[in-house]
Amino acid sequence: LSTLTRVWIGLGVASWSVALALTTSSPLSGAVTLAWIVVAVVVLVAMVFSLGERLRSWPTSTVYAGNAVAIGGWAALMFHDDRWSVLSFALFAMCFAKGREVGIALAAVVSGVWLAAEIAADSPRWTLLIPFTAFAIGAVISVMIYRVGDENEAQAALIAELRETRADLAASERERGTLEERARFAS
């Protein structure tokens, strides 16, 4: 796995764990708690499926189904208890692992669901800024990370080209040396 994939997975697992701990700490009936934990596990499994293209060569349809289930399940959790907003950071990680354009679009959906859940929960007005701020910061960081990745790929291509040029130069020097030796022996 690449370092970037490991970072996304680490962030996802950490925020999922915190969200689960926060929401199961309140006294709910056992069946209700269990039901919401099952939904949370489904969201986690869906997030793994959404990273399938990075972890394994899974079909694109499986990956996007994982995205849809993860975001849909999280939306259900959010409208039940807005403390699940902590999980949005895992979802942002999942979204931004998709690439620049798709990642920003998916993160906008996550922010929209988050905002709608906050409005439905009749949260204080200042908390409505959090989804926008998280989206903006996440998008900026994601673009910066992908730019660094693009620069690394460009540098790797230049290094490969330099190595190829060195090999070609060494081969031509050997050939020139061989021709000079033959000319010297011939005279």
Summary of the structure (lengths in Angstrom):
residues: 187
radius of gyration: 25.6
end to end distance: 60.4
largest distance: 100.8
contacts: 542
relative contact order: 0.09
helix: 88%
strand: 0%
